[in-house]
Amino acid sequence: MIEFIPLENYYIVFLYSAFAIALFTLLHAFLLDINEKKNISYINFTGYLILFFLTIYMGLRPISEKYFVDMKTYSEIYNHYALGGEITIKADIYFHLFMKICSSFLSVHGFFLMCEIIYIVPLYFVSKKYFSKYWFYAFFMFIVSFSFWTYGVNGIRNGMATSLVLLAISLKDKKALMILFFVLSCLFHQTMLLPIGAFVLTLFVNNSKWYIRGWLLAIPLSIALGSFWENLFASLGFADDRLSGYLTGEKDEAFANAGFRYDFLFYSSFAVIIGAYFIFIKKYKDPIFIQLFNIYLITNAFWILIIRANFSNRFAYLSWFLMPLVIVYPFLKERFFKKQHVVIGKVLFFYYLFTYFMFLYYNYR
């Protein structure tokens, strides 16, 4: 357990460490070609360093309800199981079964470390699968995303489930493994049915023009009809009572402002603009990228419709977890610009800056 860092500074240490790496990576991009031996050595060393220490840093964090919210509740339930307690909670039964099994051979801190391994390590495998020796850039994009920290220390089940979905999508060429990880993701969190459903839909209809139109249409529909969509999906039950509760329960702090969230729509548009630019302007035809982009459009459009929901952050993350991959993918797969390494460095740095500015906004407003 890491206790030498004051809890109030735990996220700050992560944030400023990421800033140093983002800045240093940008400087590297100005000085070295992406394929130079020194650059490959740097990104490999830095990437594995981040993978190891970040997993340990987040996994062995002290137990705190004030700074890590749900962690205290999870730890109490876990200790109950470790003492021989039975599973009495009917909701999320498979996650509690996972906790029960882990409690037979792991301490509570070992359990949280296991959760971080399931959350972070798949991001490495996905990055390595798609981008080979350039994997660091995608992996770094994942960890500096606006929601990364939150779903590693608070929305733990959701974070693990989305990482398993990403892993499943990357294993599309190995159908048995893909299905296995899709099923596991749903067992951790039922909301994964949305991105999985979007993935299945794109197997039959993968025309980005249709999905772009749907995404654009979702904006005026949400603005004009207000809370109609939240009430509609809640009345339909949307899979179970718990998911309906996400539409009608207490608000998350980051989503506490009433009304249409133009700031988060702006954030969501980053991936839409990048994807549209490469597909329609640059005529980029990579089928994997097009499918990832279309899955993002479907899931993000759904969130736009229920943007006023009390727990719409849970649904926003069902598209946001794809955003780093959508944004960085074309830059690492094909050369579009004369100084592309510099462009990649700038993309990473400015993507990080949004996370940093959101931190400043919510802490110093």
C-alpha positions as CSV (number, residue, x, y, z in Angstrom):
1,M,0.0,0.0,0.0
2,I,1.4,3.4,-1.0
3,E,0.9,5.8,1.9
4,F,3.8,8.3,1.6
5,I,1.8,10.5,-0.8
6,P,-1.0,12.6,0.9
7,L,-4.4,11.4,-0.4
8,E,-5.4,14.9,-1.6
9,N,-2.3,14.9,-3.9
10,Y,-2.7,11.4,-5.2
11,Y,-4.3,12.4,-8.5
12,I,-2.1,15.5,-8.8
13,V,1.0,13.4,-8.7
14,F,-0.4,11.3,-11.5
15,L,-1.5,14.4,-13.5
16,Y,1.8,16.3,-13.3
17,S,3.8,13.1,-14.0
18,A,1.8,12.7,-17.2
19,F,2.4,16.3,-18.0
20,A,6.1,15.8,-17.8
21,I,5.9,12.7,-20.1
22,A,3.6,14.5,-22.6
23,L,6.0,17.5,-22.8
24,F,9.1,15.3,-23.1
25,T,7.4,13.2,-25.8
26,L,6.5,16.4,-27.7
27,L,10.1,17.6,-27.5
28,H,11.3,14.1,-28.7
29,A,8.9,14.5,-31.7
30,F,10.6,17.8,-32.7
31,L,14.1,16.3,-32.4
32,L,13.8,12.8,-33.7
33,D,12.1,10.9,-36.5
34,I,9.5,8.4,-35.2
35,N,11.5,5.5,-36.6
36,E,14.9,6.5,-35.2
37,K,16.4,4.0,-32.8
38,K,16.7,6.6,-30.0
39,N,13.0,7.3,-30.3
40,I,11.9,3.7,-30.4
41,S,14.1,3.0,-27.3
42,Y,12.5,6.0,-25.5
43,I,8.9,5.1,-26.2
44,N,9.5,1.5,-25.3
45,F,11.2,2.3,-22.0
46,T,8.7,5.0,-21.1
47,G,5.8,2.9,-22.0
48,Y,6.8,-0.1,-19.9
49,L,7.8,2.2,-17.1
50,I,4.3,3.7,-17.1
51,L,2.6,0.4,-17.4
52,F,4.3,-1.1,-14.4
53,F,4.4,1.9,-12.0
54,L,0.9,3.2,-12.9
55,T,-0.6,-0.2,-12.2
56,I,1.1,-0.4,-8.9
57,Y,0.4,3.2,-8.0
58,M,-3.3,2.9,-8.7
59,G,-3.7,-0.7,-7.5
60,L,-2.0,-0.2,-4.1
61,R,-3.6,3.2,-3.3
62,P,-4.8,3.6,0.3
63,I,-8.4,2.8,0.9
64,S,-10.4,6.0,1.0
65,E,-14.0,6.9,0.6
66,K,-13.3,10.7,0.4
67,Y,-10.8,10.5,-2.5
68,F,-11.7,7.2,-4.2
69,V,-15.4,7.1,-3.4
70,D,-16.7,3.5,-4.1
71,M,-13.4,2.0,-2.9
72,K,-14.4,2.1,0.8
73,T,-17.7,0.3,0.0
74,Y,-15.9,-2.3,-2.1
75,S,-13.3,-2.9,0.6
76,E,-16.0,-3.5,3.3
77,I,-17.8,-6.0,1.1
78,Y,-14.6,-7.7,0.2
79,N,-13.5,-8.1,3.9
80,H,-17.0,-9.6,4.6
81,Y,-16.3,-12.2,2.0
82,A,-12.7,-12.8,3.3
83,L,-14.2,-13.6,6.7
84,G,-16.4,-16.3,5.1
85,G,-19.5,-14.1,4.5
86,E,-21.9,-15.2,1.9
87,I,-23.1,-13.3,-1.2
88,T,-26.4,-11.7,-0.3
89,I,-26.5,-9.0,-3.0
90,K,-28.5,-9.9,-6.1
91,A,-27.4,-7.0,-8.3
92,D,-24.0,-7.4,-10.0
93,I,-23.9,-11.1,-8.8
94,Y,-21.0,-12.0,-11.1
95,F,-18.8,-9.2,-9.9
96,H,-19.5,-10.2,-6.3
97,L,-18.7,-13.8,-7.2
98,F,-15.4,-12.5,-8.6
99,M,-14.8,-10.7,-5.3
100,K,-15.7,-13.8,-3.3
101,I,-13.2,-16.0,-5.2
102,C,-10.5,-13.4,-4.9
103,S,-11.1,-13.0,-1.2
104,S,-10.0,-16.6,-0.7
105,F,-6.4,-15.9,-1.8
106,L,-5.9,-12.2,-2.1
107,S,-5.8,-9.4,0.5
108,V,-8.1,-6.4,0.0
109,H,-5.1,-4.5,-1.5
110,G,-4.2,-7.5,-3.7
111,F,-7.8,-7.4,-4.9
112,F,-7.6,-3.7,-5.9
113,L,-4.3,-4.4,-7.6
114,M,-6.0,-7.2,-9.6
115,C,-8.7,-4.8,-10.6
116,E,-6.1,-2.3,-12.0
117,I,-4.3,-5.1,-13.8
118,I,-7.6,-6.0,-15.5
119,Y,-8.2,-2.3,-16.2
120,I,-4.8,-1.2,-17.5
121,V,-3.0,-4.2,-19.0
122,P,-5.6,-4.8,-21.7
123,L,-5.0,-1.2,-22.9
124,Y,-1.4,-2.2,-23.4
125,F,-2.4,-5.3,-25.3
126,V,-4.8,-3.4,-27.5
127,S,-2.2,-0.7,-28.3
128,K,0.4,-3.4,-29.0
129,K,-2.0,-5.3,-31.2
130,Y,-2.9,-2.4,-33.4
131,F,0.3,-0.3,-33.5
132,S,3.2,-2.7,-32.8
133,K,6.3,-0.7,-32.1
134,Y,4.4,2.6,-31.8
135,W,2.1,1.2,-29.1
136,F,3.3,3.8,-26.5
137,Y,1.5,6.6,-28.2
138,A,-1.9,4.9,-28.1
139,F,-1.3,3.6,-24.5
140,F,-0.4,7.1,-23.3
141,M,-3.6,8.5,-25.0
142,F,-5.6,6.0,-23.0
143,I,-4.1,6.9,-19.6
144,V,-4.3,10.7,-20.0
145,S,-8.0,10.6,-21.1
146,F,-10.4,12.7,-19.1
147,S,-12.2,9.7,-17.6
148,F,-9.3,7.3,-17.2
149,W,-8.5,8.0,-13.5
150,T,-12.1,8.1,-12.4
151,Y,-12.9,4.7,-13.8
152,G,-9.7,3.2,-12.3
153,V,-10.3,4.4,-8.7
154,N,-14.1,4.9,-8.5
155,G,-16.2,3.3,-11.3
156,I,-14.1,0.2,-11.0
157,R,-16.4,-2.3,-12.6
158,N,-17.2,-0.1,-15.5
159,G,-13.5,0.6,-16.1
160,M,-12.6,-3.1,-16.1
161,A,-15.6,-3.9,-18.4
162,T,-14.7,-1.4,-21.0
163,S,-11.1,-2.5,-21.1
164,L,-12.3,-6.1,-21.8
165,V,-14.6,-4.7,-24.6
166,L,-11.6,-3.0,-26.2
167,L,-9.6,-6.3,-25.9
168,A,-12.5,-8.2,-27.4
169,I,-12.7,-5.8,-30.4
170,S,-9.0,-6.1,-31.0
171,L,-9.3,-9.9,-31.1
172,K,-11.9,-9.8,-33.9
173,D,-9.7,-12.2,-35.9
174,K,-10.0,-14.7,-33.0
175,K,-13.7,-15.1,-32.6
176,A,-13.7,-17.5,-29.7
177,L,-11.6,-15.2,-27.6
178,M,-13.5,-12.1,-28.8
179,I,-16.8,-13.7,-27.6
180,L,-15.3,-14.8,-24.3
181,F,-14.1,-11.2,-23.5
182,F,-17.4,-9.7,-24.6
183,V,-19.2,-12.1,-22.2
184,L,-16.8,-11.3,-19.4
185,S,-17.3,-7.6,-19.9
186,C,-21.0,-8.0,-19.6
187,L,-20.7,-10.0,-16.4
188,F,-18.7,-7.2,-14.9
189,H,-21.1,-4.5,-16.1
190,Q,-24.4,-4.9,-18.1
191,T,-24.1,-1.5,-19.8
192,M,-21.4,-3.1,-22.0
193,L,-24.4,-4.4,-24.0
194,L,-24.5,-1.0,-25.7
195,P,-21.0,-0.9,-27.2
196,I,-21.2,-4.7,-28.0
197,G,-24.6,-4.1,-29.7
198,A,-23.0,-1.2,-31.6
199,F,-20.1,-3.5,-32.7
200,V,-22.6,-6.2,-33.9
201,L,-24.5,-3.5,-35.8
202,T,-21.4,-2.3,-37.6
203,L,-20.8,-5.9,-38.8
204,F,-23.9,-5.5,-41.0
205,V,-24.0,-1.7,-41.6
206,N,-20.6,0.0,-41.6
207,N,-21.3,3.2,-43.6
208,S,-20.0,6.2,-41.6
209,K,-22.2,8.6,-43.5
210,W,-25.3,7.1,-41.9
211,Y,-23.8,7.1,-38.4
212,I,-22.5,10.7,-38.8
213,R,-26.0,11.8,-39.8
214,G,-27.5,9.9,-36.8
215,W,-25.0,11.5,-34.5
216,L,-25.8,15.0,-35.8
217,L,-29.5,14.3,-35.6
218,A,-29.2,13.3,-31.9
219,I,-28.1,16.8,-31.0
220,P,-31.3,18.7,-32.0
221,L,-33.4,15.8,-30.8
222,S,-31.9,16.0,-27.4
223,I,-32.1,19.8,-27.2
224,A,-35.7,19.9,-28.4
225,L,-37.2,17.0,-26.5
226,G,-35.4,17.6,-23.2
227,S,-35.7,14.8,-20.7
228,F,-38.1,12.8,-22.9
229,W,-35.3,10.3,-23.8
230,E,-34.3,9.7,-20.2
231,N,-37.9,9.0,-19.2
232,L,-38.4,6.8,-22.3
233,F,-35.5,4.6,-21.6
234,A,-36.2,4.5,-17.9
235,S,-39.8,3.5,-18.6
236,L,-38.6,0.7,-20.9
237,G,-36.5,-0.6,-18.0
238,F,-33.4,-0.5,-20.3
239,A,-32.1,-3.9,-19.3
240,D,-32.7,-3.8,-15.6
241,D,-33.7,-1.6,-12.6
242,R,-30.1,-0.7,-11.9
243,L,-29.6,0.8,-15.4
244,S,-32.9,2.6,-15.2
245,G,-31.6,4.0,-11.9
246,Y,-28.7,5.5,-13.7
247,L,-31.2,7.7,-15.5
248,T,-33.0,8.8,-12.4
249,G,-30.6,8.5,-9.5
250,E,-28.4,11.2,-7.8
251,K,-26.1,13.2,-10.1
252,D,-22.4,12.6,-10.4
253,E,-20.5,15.7,-9.4
254,A,-18.9,16.2,-12.8
255,F,-22.4,16.1,-14.3
256,A,-24.2,18.0,-11.6
257,N,-25.0,21.0,-13.9
258,A,-28.5,20.9,-15.1
259,G,-29.3,21.1,-18.8
260,F,-27.6,20.2,-22.0
261,R,-23.8,19.6,-21.5
262,Y,-22.3,21.6,-24.3
263,D,-18.9,21.3,-22.7
264,F,-18.9,17.5,-22.9
265,L,-20.5,17.5,-26.3
266,F,-17.5,19.6,-27.3
267,Y,-15.2,17.0,-25.8
268,S,-17.1,14.2,-27.6
269,S,-16.7,16.0,-30.9
270,F,-12.9,15.6,-30.9
271,A,-13.2,12.0,-32.1
272,V,-16.0,12.8,-34.5
273,I,-14.0,15.6,-36.2
274,I,-10.8,13.5,-36.4
275,G,-12.7,10.5,-37.8
276,A,-14.7,12.5,-40.3
277,Y,-11.6,14.3,-41.4
278,F,-9.6,11.2,-42.2
279,I,-12.5,9.2,-43.7
280,F,-14.1,11.9,-45.8
281,I,-11.3,14.4,-46.5
282,K,-8.3,12.1,-46.5
283,K,-10.3,9.2,-47.9
284,Y,-8.8,6.8,-45.3
285,K,-10.4,3.4,-45.9
286,D,-8.9,1.2,-43.1
287,P,-11.9,-1.1,-42.2
288,I,-10.8,-1.4,-38.5
289,F,-10.7,2.4,-38.1
290,I,-14.0,2.8,-39.8
291,Q,-15.6,0.3,-37.6
292,L,-14.2,1.8,-34.4
293,F,-15.3,5.2,-35.5
294,N,-18.8,4.0,-36.2
295,I,-19.1,2.2,-32.8
296,Y,-18.1,5.5,-31.2
297,L,-20.7,7.4,-33.2
298,I,-23.5,5.0,-32.2
299,T,-22.6,4.9,-28.5
300,N,-22.0,8.6,-28.3
301,A,-25.2,9.5,-30.0
302,F,-27.1,7.4,-27.5
303,W,-25.4,9.4,-24.7
304,I,-26.3,12.7,-26.4
305,L,-30.0,11.7,-26.3
306,I,-29.9,11.1,-22.5
307,I,-27.3,13.8,-21.8
308,R,-29.5,15.3,-18.9
309,A,-29.7,11.9,-17.1
310,N,-28.6,11.9,-13.5
311,F,-25.9,9.3,-14.2
312,S,-25.3,10.1,-17.9
313,N,-21.5,10.0,-17.1
314,R,-21.9,6.2,-17.0
315,F,-23.3,6.3,-20.5
316,A,-20.9,8.9,-21.8
317,Y,-18.0,6.6,-20.8
318,L,-19.5,3.9,-23.0
319,S,-18.2,6.0,-26.0
320,W,-15.4,7.9,-24.4
321,F,-13.4,4.8,-23.6
322,L,-13.0,4.5,-27.4
323,M,-12.0,8.1,-28.0
324,P,-8.2,7.7,-27.6
325,L,-8.1,4.8,-30.1
326,V,-10.3,6.6,-32.6
327,I,-8.2,9.8,-32.4
328,V,-4.7,8.3,-32.6
329,Y,-5.4,5.3,-34.9
330,P,-4.8,7.0,-38.4
331,F,-1.8,8.9,-37.2
332,L,0.0,5.7,-36.3
333,K,-1.1,3.5,-39.2
334,E,-0.4,5.7,-42.2
335,R,1.7,8.8,-43.0
336,F,-0.5,11.8,-43.8
337,F,1.7,14.8,-43.0
338,K,5.3,15.8,-43.7
339,K,6.3,16.0,-40.1
340,Q,3.9,13.4,-38.8
341,H,5.9,12.6,-35.6
342,V,5.5,16.3,-34.6
343,V,1.8,16.1,-35.3
344,I,1.5,13.0,-33.1
345,G,3.4,14.7,-30.3
346,K,1.0,17.7,-30.5
347,V,-2.1,15.5,-30.6
348,L,-0.9,13.7,-27.4
349,F,0.0,16.9,-25.7
350,F,-3.2,18.8,-26.5
351,Y,-5.3,15.7,-25.6
352,Y,-3.6,15.7,-22.2
353,L,-4.2,19.4,-21.8
354,F,-8.0,18.9,-21.9
355,T,-7.8,16.6,-19.0
356,Y,-5.6,19.0,-17.2
357,F,-7.9,22.0,-17.8
358,M,-10.9,20.0,-16.6
359,F,-9.0,19.3,-13.4
360,L,-8.3,23.0,-12.9
361,Y,-12.0,23.8,-13.7
362,Y,-13.5,21.4,-11.2
363,N,-11.0,22.1,-8.4
364,Y,-10.5,25.9,-8.7
365,R,-13.8,27.3,-10.0
